[in-house]
Amino acid sequence: KLTHPEWGVMKEEEFRPLTHKHQNDLEDLHRNGQFIQDFYFWQANLGGYCMADMVQKVLVSSEGAFPLVRRIVDGAPHPGRKRKKR
């Protein structure tokens, strides 16, 4: 059975996935054993500028602090953006 990791936050008792780029960046760090405490990124639906702490498993934004979640879900991972042919 095919599964893949998904990164997001729990907000209002609901899982909100991060954008695919941020998920990929966090997963690469996770795979390499690099649990960093200050991963900064922008995500509009979480209030803009965010900071993820992979050690304490929390994400802080202007809207507050939310649990950072890495869960394993069924199915293939998102293929990512296709590069334009030149």
C-alpha positions as CSV (number, residue, x, y, z in Angstrom):
1,K,0.0,0.0,0.0
2,L,1.4,3.4,-1.0
3,T,1.7,6.1,1.7
4,H,3.4,9.4,2.0
5,P,4.1,12.0,4.8
6,E,2.1,15.2,4.9
7,W,3.0,18.2,7.0
8,G,0.5,20.7,8.3
9,V,-1.0,22.3,11.5
10,M,-4.0,21.6,13.6
11,K,-6.1,24.7,13.5
12,E,-9.7,24.8,14.9
13,E,-9.5,21.1,15.4
14,E,-8.9,20.6,11.7
15,F,-5.7,19.5,9.8
16,R,-4.5,22.3,7.5
17,P,-1.8,21.1,5.1
18,L,1.2,23.4,4.4
19,T,1.9,24.3,0.8
20,H,3.7,21.5,-1.1
21,K,7.0,23.4,-1.2
22,H,7.1,23.9,2.5
23,Q,6.0,20.3,3.1
24,N,8.9,19.1,0.8
25,D,11.4,21.3,2.6
26,L,10.3,20.1,6.1
27,E,10.3,16.4,4.9
28,D,13.8,16.8,3.5
29,L,15.1,18.2,6.8
30,H,13.2,15.4,8.7
31,R,14.7,12.7,6.5
32,N,18.2,14.1,7.1
33,G,17.7,14.2,10.9
34,Q,17.9,18.0,10.9
35,F,15.2,19.1,13.3
36,I,15.5,22.9,13.2
37,Q,13.8,25.2,15.6
38,D,13.4,28.2,13.2
39,F,12.1,27.2,9.8
40,Y,10.7,30.5,8.4
41,F,8.2,30.6,5.5
42,W,5.2,32.5,4.2
43,Q,1.7,30.9,4.1
44,A,-1.2,33.3,3.5
45,N,-3.9,31.1,5.1
46,L,-2.0,30.9,8.3
47,G,-1.6,34.6,8.6
48,G,1.4,35.3,6.4
49,Y,4.9,34.9,7.9
50,C,5.3,31.7,9.9
51,M,8.0,29.9,11.9
52,A,8.0,26.2,12.4
53,D,9.8,24.6,15.4
54,M,10.5,21.0,14.4
55,V,11.8,20.2,17.9
56,Q,8.8,21.4,19.9
57,K,6.4,20.6,17.0
58,V,4.8,24.0,16.9
59,L,4.1,26.6,14.3
60,V,3.9,30.3,15.2
61,S,2.3,32.9,13.0
62,S,0.5,36.2,13.5
63,E,-2.7,34.2,14.2
64,G,-1.1,32.3,17.1
65,A,0.7,29.1,17.8
66,F,-0.5,25.8,16.4
67,P,0.6,22.1,16.7
68,L,2.9,21.2,13.8
69,V,1.9,17.7,12.5
70,R,3.6,15.2,10.3
71,R,1.2,12.4,9.4
72,I,1.3,9.4,7.1
73,V,-1.5,9.4,4.6
74,D,-2.6,6.9,2.0
75,G,-1.8,7.4,-1.7
76,A,1.1,8.7,-3.8
77,P,2.6,12.1,-2.9
78,H,1.8,15.2,-4.9
79,P,3.9,15.1,-8.1
80,G,4.9,18.8,-7.7
81,R,4.8,21.5,-10.2
82,K,5.6,20.6,-13.8
83,R,8.5,22.6,-15.4
84,K,7.6,24.5,-18.5
85,K,9.1,23.2,-21.7
86,R,11.2,25.8,-23.5
